[in-house]
Amino acid sequence: MADASIGHIALVGAGPGDADLLTLRAVDRLRAADVVLYDDLASGAALAHVRDDAELISVGKRAGQHAPKQAEVSRLMVAYARLGKRVVRLKSGDPTIFSRADEEISAAREAGIAVELVPGVTTATAAAAFIGTALTKRLVARRLQFITAHEVTGGLPDDLDLAALADPAATTCVFMGKATFPALAEKLLAQGLPADTPAAWVENLGADTRAVTGTIVEIATRLREAPPAGACMIIYGRAISISRV
Ligand SMILES: C[S@@+](CC[C@H](N)C(=O)[O-])C[C@H]1O[C@@H](n2cnc3c(N)ncnc32)[C@H](O)[C@@H]1O
């Protein structure tokens, strides 16, 4: 049971980075926050709503750069809430998708602190919007799957359900996949996914966004030869029909 005398924690989705893809509820929680713990990918537009007297703490999670360990992030979040502060834990996209929200929710609950989840626009749907495609298609793509192609050591997870990922009736959005997607694509082709399956990657949503489109083979080849520097969402499946690049 949460203790009303201590602070409050909100896990807030910052969306893909565009100022106008932040929800009104997210803006409200950011304005009310005394402390904001934010990831680099979620910085920028959302932070403009934080009060001048609020404390801003980067707990940056950009790949390859030093960042506090997850346990330290959870500890900080709880410690500030125990001081009676209203804490926002700001995360890119939607806070419930590949963001270790489960660990932060558990830490808050174990400490008896109220925790609220504020949804955000995930980068998967923002990427689809950027290239102008639907992610599902009647009679063609009945299933949508979100996967991470990055396991703790940085490689391709070895427990991926390849049959599901090679299902021609599914659309797949690959998070954290720019380094491992070429290896994944090889496995998918071996599993029977057609080589002409449409695919795209969208990088740096929110600022200087760029998309590269083609078949899954072309996208995997380009990712191997010239991977983008920034964050990158990869989407493939027969539903993908690109109308803007
Ligand atoms: C730790 S996951 C966070 C996902 C986030 N919770 C969401 O709902 O989009 C990070 C991955 O999300 C995607 N991503 C996050 N920000 C992005 C951006 N600005 N542009 C493109 N992809 C992005 C990339 O696949 C990146 O590797």
The ligand as an ORCA input file, in Angstrom:
! r2SCAN-3c Opt
* xyz 0 1
  C      15.668      1.146    -24.986
  S      14.652      1.090    -26.426
  C      13.387      2.198    -25.946
  C      12.111      2.069    -26.737
  C      11.042      3.065    -26.327
  N      10.550      2.787    -25.009
  C       9.882      3.147    -27.314
  O       8.727      2.857    -26.950
  O      10.133      3.514    -28.477
  C      15.639      2.046    -27.530
  C      15.356      1.723    -28.973
  O      14.168      2.403    -29.396
  C      14.348      2.911    -30.705
  N      14.427      4.382    -30.641
  C      14.427      5.149    -29.527
  N      14.487      6.450    -29.859
  C      14.542      6.516    -31.207
  C      14.624      7.583    -32.155
  N      14.660      8.842    -31.764
  N      14.657      7.268    -33.471
  C      14.607      5.981    -33.879
  N      14.532      4.934    -33.033
  C      14.493      5.196    -31.722
  C      15.662      2.310    -31.215
  O      15.398      1.045    -31.778
  C      16.437      2.198    -29.929
  O      17.502      1.272    -30.050
*
